[in-house]
Amino acid sequence: MIRISDNFFEKYYDRIMNAISHKPKYKKAIKVMDLTLPLMVGSSYAMSVLNAYRHYGKESLTYTVGIPAVAFTSVAVAREFINQKRPYEKYNYKPLVNRKKKGKSMPSLHTFSAALIAASVSYYYPVGGMLLWVAAFLIAASRVMTGVHHFSDVFVALLLGVLMKFTIFAREFTD
């Protein structure tokens, strides 16, 4: 098994923070992306839940609310037990966004939520789901670029979302 040293990651985060912090336009764009994308995904989710309920009835609540609620809670509880340090704790730097939270970095809950929403929405609305998958990947990138998550945190979060998509939210369209 290949093991990458902590020194590699420390230098990696140092390069990211230096590159971004010296370019005000990039810094602002990443901060805006980090703030607005989760809000856009959340509002898209709310509209999709309401629309699915209107078109498909009560059954849709299982796939749009019930399963995501259980999955979200499970991942949130798992984070408590894993309790991995955040990059800014481990490598002692100031993240681009104001964060004081300690631990609970693995997996990224923002990224997992976006991937879970994309999987859920794509069950009824494949095109909307694809757009939300793009947003989930952008959220993952922003979480690393702002320095609040390790790459492994967002990778695991996306992987869990993809697994949900191809297991629980798998659907064959025969219509």
HELIX and SHEET records of a PDB file:
HELIX    1   1 ASP A    6  SER A   21  1                                  16    
HELIX    2   2 PRO A   24  TYR A   56  1                                  33    
HELIX    3   3 GLU A   59  LEU A   61  1                                   3    
HELIX    4   4 THR A   62  GLY A   66  3                                   5    
HELIX    5   5 ILE A   67  ILE A   82  1                                  16    
HELIX    6   6 PRO A   87  LYS A   90  1                                   4    
HELIX    7   7 LEU A  109  TYR A  124  1                                  16    
HELIX    8   8 PRO A  126  MET A  145  1                                  20    
HELIX    9   9 PHE A  151  PHE A  166  1                                  16    
END                                                                             
